[in-house]
Amino acid sequence: MTLLVSDSHEEDIPVGERGGPAQPLITARGLVKHFPVKGSGFLKPKKVVRAVDGVDFEIFKGETLGVVGESGCGKSTTARLLMQLIMPDQGELLFDGETVGGALSLSQYRRQVQMVFQDSYASLNPRLTIEESIAFAPRVHGVKAGVAIARAHDLLHRVGLEPSRFAGRYPHELSGGQRQRVNIARALALEPRLVILDEAVSALDKSVEAQVLNLLLDLKRDFGLTYLFISHDLNVVKFMCDRVMVMYLGKVAEIATRDAIFETARHPYSSALLASMPKMDPAERTMEPPLSGDPPNPIDPPSGCRFHTRCSFAEPVCSAKMPPLAAVSDEQTAACLMSLPGSGHSKAPALSEVAA
């Protein structure tokens, strides 16, 4: 059996290569997710971890949007909110213009959005063979057993695993790279349009990682896919992504095209992340960390800009005002008062400079 890309994917080509304005495949508006702290409430003050605290972004058809930030910034929680594995406390999701959970049912939505997790072994049922794992979702959605197995074999071939050798094996009989290829095949079994990759290559050896990254690019081209790519490795993000979203303490700090953010980051936190990238030239290396201290406690985040406690450009106004995520150029939006005219920050551009 050969998997065919539906006609609806003809428009899903990389951003910047299509004619006309880019169209969002998925839109997140005001996503909020707070987790209650055990032991709080009733007799004690109720406390919550503000994992995601008002996040807005779009993923355009055919693009790869990278998501970066320190551990605990809300990347994986955002991914699970998009998958609807956990439900937001506030906010809404639009998929191709339709409200998820409204005009678009959750069952319909989950056929369009799939996820590949970091832990390749924990993602697979150890009691199912590889072909059964891949065929499981299509069977749940009404595909006949024979057709589902044939689809599983075709997908195994597409991810570089010979069905005659691997279809009847169990997860413990495969290497980490082979298991992750199986997880990618399983994610494609329902022919989704958006695939969320949550640190999908971070546990792999570098040589295997390169193979899987090239496989993901080939599959994106062949099946007209859109990716949300979460990673700590900025070099991988630079290789894979069309745009990059930087998160800090449950908020979006900056969203920009790949070239714009790697050449002229407009948020101090983005600049600090880029400064932490490993340098091949010893002359460019420094022992000074780009950031001092740990991120603030997400239970009690700082007032105003959440980054001001670690920012070398912070002024009193930064602790008083929450900066909105606003356009600072045609290719960038940033949540920083230095980029906003009239914000009260001494380095903010004047209105006359913006008009000019």
N, C-alpha and C positions, 0 to 999 in steps of 0.2 A: 504493500500500500504506500502511496506517495502522498505526503501532506501538501495540501494546496493552500496558498495564501488567498483569502477572500478578496473580492474586488474592493471592499471597504478599506483595504490597507493601501490602495494605490496612492493615497495622499500622504501616507506615513513615511516620508522621506526626510533626511536630516534637515534641521533648521538651517536656513540660509541657502539651501539648494532648491527650494521650491519657489514658484512664482506666487506673488501675492502675500498677504500677511499670514504669519504663523497662527495656527489654530490650537488652542489648548485641548489636550486630551483629558486632563484631570485638573480641577481647580479646588484648592483648599482655602476656605474662608474662616478665619478666626478659630482655628482648632485649639481646644483646651483640654488637657488631661491632667488631673491632680490625683495622686494616690494617698489615701489616708495613712497616717503614721500609727503603727500598732501601739496601743497603750494610751493614746490621746483620746479626748472626748469624754463625755459623761461628767466625771468629777474633775478631770484635767482639761485644760484648753485643747480644743481640737486643732490638730496640725495636719498639714498635707505637704507632700512633695510636689512641687510645681514642675512636673516633668516636661510638659508642653504647655505654653502659657500665651496663647494668641498667635498662631502661626498662619501666615498667608503666603501662598505661592501657586505657581502654575507649572505644569509639565506639558510641553508642546508635542504634538504628534511627530514621531520619528526622531526625537532627540534623546540624548542621555543627559539627565540632570544629576550631577554629583552632589552629595551631601557630606560635609566635613565639619569637624569640631572635636573638642576634647571629649573624653569619656564622661558620660553624664549630662551631655548638652541636650539630649532629647532626640537624637537621630533615629535610634531603633524604635522608640515610642512613636515617633511620627510615622515610621514605616508600618507599624502595627495598626495605627489608626487608619492609614490608607487601605490596608488589607481588611479592615473591620474585624480584626482579631480581638481588639478591644474597642469599646465605643467611646467617642468623645463626650466630655461633660458639656461642651458647647461647640458651636461651629457646624459647618456643613461641607459636604463633598459634592462636587459636580463632575460627572463623567460624560464627556462628549456633550455637554450642555444639559444633561438630565440629572436631577437630584438623586443621589444614592439613598435608597430607603424610601423614596417617594415614587416618582415616575419610573425609576429604575429599581427593581427589586434587588434584595441582597443576593439572591441566587443568580440572577442575571449578571450582576456586577462581578461576582466572584469567578465567573467564567472568563471575564475579561481581564482580571488582575490576578497575577500569581507571584509567588515569592520564593527566593532561594536563600536559605539561612546560612549562617557561618559554620555551624557544627554539622558536617556532612553525615556523621554517623547517627546523631540524635534525631536527624530529620527523617530517617527511614525506619520503617517498622522492621525489626530484626526477624520477625516470623514470616515475612513475605519475601518471595523471590523478587529479583530485580524487575522482571516483566510484570509481575503482579502489582508491584508498587507503582509503576508507571501507568498501568491500565486501570488502577483503582478509581481515580477521579472520573475518567470517562464513563466507567460503568455506573458510578453513583448518579451521573447525569443522564443515564438512559441509553448509553451506547452498548450495543450487543457485545457479549464477551469475545467472540471471534474477531470482531472489528477492533475492539479495544486492544487485544493482544497484538494484532497486526500493526496497529498504530504504535504500540510500545516498541516493537522490533524496528520499525522504520526510524523512530526517534533515537534508539540506541545507535543505529548506524549513523545518523546525522551528527551525534555528539562524539563519534570516534570509537565506539565500543561494538565489536562484532557480535551480533545477536546470538549466533551459534555458540559462542564462548561464554557470554555473560548473562543471557536472559534467565537461565535457571539457577544462577548463583544467589547467595544471600549477602547482605551488606558486610558482614564480618570477613568475607572472602575477598573483598576488594580493598585497594589502597585508597588513601584520602582523596587523591585526584580523580580516581575512577568513580568513587561515591559521589563526588561533587558533579561529575558529568551526568550521573544518573539523576541527581536532583534537578539539574537543568533540564534534562529530558522530561522529567515528571512535571516540571513547571510549564512545559510547552504542550502537554498532552491535551489540554482543553483549548488550544489555539488562542491564547490570550493576546491582548494588544499591549498591555503594560506588564513588565516584569520588574519586581523589586529585588535588588541584589544587596542583601545586608551583610557586608563584610564577606562576600561569597568566596573570595580568593585569599583572604588574609592568613588562613591556616595552612596554605599550600607551600611547598618548596618553590623557590623562585623560578626554576626551569618549568615546573608544572604550571605555576601561576601564569607565565607568559603564554603557554599553550591554551589555557582556559580563557584568558583574555581575548586572544585571537579567535577562539571558537565563539565567544559571545558576540564579537563584531561580525563574524560571518553569519550567525543566526539572526542578528538584528537586520542585516541586509536581506537575507533570504526570506524572512517571515514578516518583514515590515514592523518590527517591534519598537517599542518605546521603553527606555530603561530609567529607573531610579537607582542610582549607584552610590551606596554608602561605603566609605572607606576612610581609614586613618592614613593611608599611604598617598601623599599628595602627588608623587610621581605617577602613580597608577591613575589617579583622578585626571591628571593633565593629559595622559595618553587616551583615556576612554571617553571623556565627557565633552559635551558641547557648551553647557553652562554649569556653574557651581553655586551652591547655596551654603553659606557658612552659618552655623548655629552656635549660640552661646547661652547656656543656662536657660534653655526652654524657649529662646527667642531667635528670630532670624536676624543676624547681624548684617549680612550682605548677600545679594544675588547678582551675578554678573556672568558675561560670557567667559569662556575659558581664557582667551587671550587677555581680556581686560583685567581679570582678577589676578592673573599671574604676572602681569606687567605693571599694572597701576591699581593695586587694591586700595579702596577708599575708606575702609574701616580699620582702625588700629589693631583690632583683634585678627582680622584677615592678614594684615601685614606681619603680625607676630607668628601666625601659623606658617606662613611662607618662609619666614626667617628660620624656622625649625627644620626645614627640609635638609636632608643630608647633602653635603657638597662633595663633588668628586675632586675638585681642586683644593689641595691642602692650604693654599694661600687664602682661600675664601672661608675657611673654617674658623670658628670662634668657640671658646669655652664658655662664653657668657650666655646663659639661657635667655631667649627672647621675651619670656614672661617670668615674673617672680610670683611666688606664692601659689596656692591652690585656688580653684574656683570657689566662690562663696557657697554657702549652704543653700540648696534649692528649697529647703523648708522656710527659710527666712532670707529671701534674696534682697540685695541692696535696693534702695529707692532710686528712682530716676533710671539712668542708663545702668544696666547690670554689669557693664564692664568697667565702670569708672573707678572701682577700687583697685584695679590692676593696670590702669591706663596712664601712660606717661604724659598724655595731653589733657587729662581731666582738669576741669575747672569747677567752681562751686555750682554753676548752672547744671552741670552733668548729674549731680545728685538730686536735683530738684525737678528736672524734666525727663519724662520718658520719650526718647527720640522716636519718631515714626519712621517706618520703612518708606523712604521717598526716593524718587529718581534723582540721581546726581549726574547722569549722562544718558545717552541713548542706549548704552549697553549695561548700565549698572544702577542698582538701587542699594542704598545703605541706610542703616539706622544709626546715624552719628550726627550729633549737633554741629560738628565742625563742617559738615557738608550742607547745612541748611541755613539759608539767609534769614536774618532776623531772629536767630535762635538765642542770642545772648552770649554765645561762645566767641571769644576774642579772635579765633581763627576762622570763624564762619564767613563765607563770602558775602559781600554787600549786595543788596538788590540791584544796584547799578552794574555790578560786575556780572551778575547773572544775566541781566538784560543784554549786556554787551556780548 
